[in-house]
Amino acid sequence: MSTLPRPFRLRAHVWLPALAAGIPVALACTLSLIQALGGTPASVGTLGQGLLTGAALALVLHVALRRLSERHAADDEAINAAYSEIQEQLYAFDEHAAVCVVDLRGTIVHANELLCALAGYDRHELIGQPVRVLDAKGAGEATQALWDTVIGGRVWHGLMRQAAKDGRSYWVETTAVPIRDVVGFIKRFMLIQTDVTAHQRLQEDLAANHRALEMITGRLDQLVRERTAALERANEELVRLNQVKSDFVSIVSHELRTPLTSIKAFTELLCEEVADPEAQRYLQIINDESDRLSRLIDDVLDLQKIDAGKMTWHDAPVNLADLVRGAVEAFSGAFRSKGLALEVDIEALPFSACVDSDRIRQVVANLLSNALKFTPEGSVRVRLCESAEAGFAQISVADTGTGLTRQQVEKIFEPFYQVADNQQREVKGTGLGLAICRQIVAHYGGRIWAESAMGVGTTFHFTLPLMTAEATATAPALALVAAGH
């Protein structure tokens, strides 16, 4: 190989690096050919300068292309990473929702596995079919609204009823999205659906139950109004009948009292005039029965007044201990005559109450009278103590009589309920005394009840509210009021 000319050698430090840097081999071959053809050093140098200038440009282009290639490689890595992320998201998306892609002609071009499972089709059976194959009968309105929206380039959300391959219907919550190309034109539509059949059927069941409930409620309201009106009419009639009864009782009682007074007066006169013992006995029976009838009239009138709210109450501070002692003293002779022991037990406490002393004495007297009638032997014990209910006193009358059955105890305070003497089978009393006692005690906010055991005896209890310490301190002459002076 001949020695290169000096000008060529002088520029070899540019040519060789350029060649090494990637100038095409064809350029180096061209320079060698010119030298071999005998070109002058001047011409060769001129041509070499032009070629070297082109080489420099090629070198710059190479560097630019290299940098561009490196940048594209970095972009490719970013694109691949983004693509992988999108693939993962699409996988999660596919696992969550039924997806259907439809072209501009309304033909299904993609269906994921969830859609196929939901509709009961294989994928190849759906691809290429018109999307309306999934529409349920009567779902045209929602379908039309969907396509009107997405064709206009907007997203549609709504509830749709669709039909499966086997004819069953199901409900899907649907989001329809238009898909655009790089220019911005709509080329496809994507339907993203979630199965809400169970929820929708629950809603339908709830709505049906609500309608049924409304019907039942409406019917019940009507029945309540009808029954209320009937009850109001019945109540008005009862009030009228009760008033008629009260008026009748009042009239009859007053009408009976006048001739009864005359009968009793003439009986007493005859007792003084007639000496025959047999006649005296008959007259005494008439007199006793007149007294009993008179008490019955008084009881009926009292009960009628309390029921009608017309009873007059003379409330005043009363010492209950003195009141109980007075009532017991009044019955002491009768108990001695029958051979019964009468005991009194009063706790050493201030028992002051603002009540009608005559009415409370009537209650105690009635309980003592019952104990006297239904206790053939033994004793009767009267006790005054503090009630278990705070602020109340309790008065109890316990006997050792024949006792009452549970059914009798439940009915004992009903008006006109009478208990027969278990030994003599004789009905004693009018059946109004305990009913009146209950009304009197209830008037003052107390309560009355009975406890009994057959063959052991019966105990009646009633409570009365006590006055406060301040009210007791200002009450005048309690003892006098209780003693009736």
Rosetta blueprint (number, residue, H / E / L):
1 M L
2 S L
3 T L
4 L L
5 P L
6 R H
7 P H
8 F H
9 R H
10 L H
11 R L
12 A H
13 H H
14 V H
15 W H
16 L H
17 P H
18 A H
19 L H
20 A H
21 A H
22 G L
23 I L
24 P L
25 V H
26 A H
27 L H
28 A H
29 C H
30 T H
31 L H
32 S H
33 L H
34 I H
35 Q H
36 A H
37 L L
38 G L
39 G L
40 T L
41 P H
42 A H
43 S H
44 V H
45 G H
46 T H
47 L H
48 G H
49 Q H
50 G H
51 L H
52 L H
53 T H
54 G H
55 A H
56 A H
57 L H
58 A H
59 L H
60 V H
61 L H
62 H H
63 V H
64 A H
65 L H
66 R H
67 R H
68 L H
69 S H
70 E H
71 R H
72 H H
73 A H
74 A H
75 D H
76 D H
77 E H
78 A H
79 I H
80 N H
81 A H
82 A H
83 Y H
84 S H
85 E H
86 I H
87 Q H
88 E H
89 Q H
90 L H
91 Y H
92 A H
93 F H
94 D H
95 E H
96 H H
97 A L
98 A E
99 V E
100 C E
101 V E
102 V E
103 D E
104 L L
105 R L
106 G L
107 T E
108 I E
109 V E
110 H E
111 A E
112 N L
113 E H
114 L H
115 L H
116 C H
117 A H
118 L H
119 A H
120 G L
121 Y L
122 D L
123 R H
124 H H
125 E H
126 L H
127 I L
128 G L
129 Q L
130 P E
131 V H
132 R H
133 V H
134 L H
135 D E
136 A L
137 K L
138 G L
139 A L
140 G H
141 E H
142 A H
143 T H
144 Q H
145 A H
146 L H
147 W H
148 D H
149 T H
150 V H
151 I H
152 G L
153 G L
154 R L
155 V L
156 W E
157 H E
158 G E
159 L E
160 M E
161 R E
162 Q E
163 A E
164 A L
165 K L
166 D L
167 G L
168 R L
169 S E
170 Y E
171 W E
172 V E
173 E E
174 T E
175 T E
176 A E
177 V E
178 P E
179 I E
180 R E
181 D L
182 V L
183 V L
184 G L
185 F L
186 I E
187 K E
188 R E
189 F E
190 M E
191 L E
192 I E
193 Q E
194 T E
195 D E
196 V L
197 T H
198 A H
199 H H
200 Q H
201 R H
202 L H
203 Q H
204 E H
205 D H
206 L H
207 A H
208 A H
209 N H
210 H H
211 R H
212 A H
213 L H
214 E H
215 M H
216 I H
217 T H
218 G H
219 R H
220 L H
221 D H
222 Q H
223 L H
224 V H
225 R H
226 E H
227 R H
228 T H
229 A H
230 A H
231 L H
232 E H
233 R H
234 A H
235 N H
236 E H
237 E H
238 L H
239 V H
240 R H
241 L H
242 N H
243 Q H
244 V H
245 K H
246 S H
247 D H
248 F H
249 V H
250 S H
251 I H
252 V H
253 S H
254 H H
255 E H
256 L H
257 R H
258 T H
259 P H
260 L H
261 T H
262 S H
263 I H
264 K H
265 A H
266 F H
267 T H
268 E H
269 L H
270 L H
271 C H
272 E H
273 E H
274 V L
275 A L
276 D L
277 P H
278 E H
279 A H
280 Q H
281 R H
282 Y H
283 L H
284 Q H
285 I H
286 I H
287 N H
288 D H
289 E H
290 S H
291 D H
292 R H
293 L H
294 S H
295 R H
296 L H
297 I H
298 D H
299 D H
300 V H
301 L H
302 D H
303 L H
304 Q H
305 K H
306 I H
307 D H
308 A H
309 G L
310 K L
311 M L
312 T L
313 W L
314 H L
315 D L
316 A E
317 P E
318 V E
319 N E
320 L H
321 A H
322 D H
323 L H
324 V H
325 R H
326 G H
327 A H
328 V H
329 E H
330 A H
331 F H
332 S H
333 G H
334 A H
335 F H
336 R H
337 S H
338 K H
339 G L
340 L L
341 A E
342 L E
343 E E
344 V E
345 D E
346 I E
347 E L
348 A L
349 L L
350 P L
351 F L
352 S E
353 A E
354 C E
355 V E
356 D L
357 S H
358 D H
359 R H
360 I H
361 R H
362 Q H
363 V H
364 V H
365 A H
366 N H
367 L H
368 L H
369 S H
370 N H
371 A H
372 L H
373 K H
374 F L
375 T L
376 P L
377 E L
378 G L
379 S E
380 V E
381 R E
382 V E
383 R E
384 L E
385 C E
386 E E
387 S L
388 A L
389 E L
390 A L
391 G L
392 F E
393 A E
394 Q E
395 I E
396 S E
397 V E
398 A E
399 D E
400 T L
401 G L
402 T L
403 G L
404 L L
405 T L
406 R H
407 Q H
408 Q H
409 V H
410 E H
411 K H
412 I L
413 F L
414 E L
415 P L
416 F L
417 Y L
418 Q L
419 V L
420 A E
421 D L
422 N L
423 Q L
424 Q L
425 R L
426 E L
427 V E
428 K L
429 G L
430 T L
431 G L
432 L L
433 G H
434 L H
435 A H
436 I H
437 C H
438 R H
439 Q H
440 I H
441 V H
442 A H
443 H H
444 Y L
445 G L
446 G L
447 R L
448 I E
449 W E
450 A E
451 E E
452 S E
453 A E
454 M L
455 G L
456 V L
457 G E
458 T E
459 T E
460 F E
461 H E
462 F E
463 T E
464 L E
465 P E
466 L L
467 M L
468 T L
469 A H
470 E H
471 A H
472 T H
473 A H
474 T H
475 A L
476 P L
477 A L
478 L H
479 A H
480 L H
481 V H
482 A H
483 A H
484 G L
485 H L
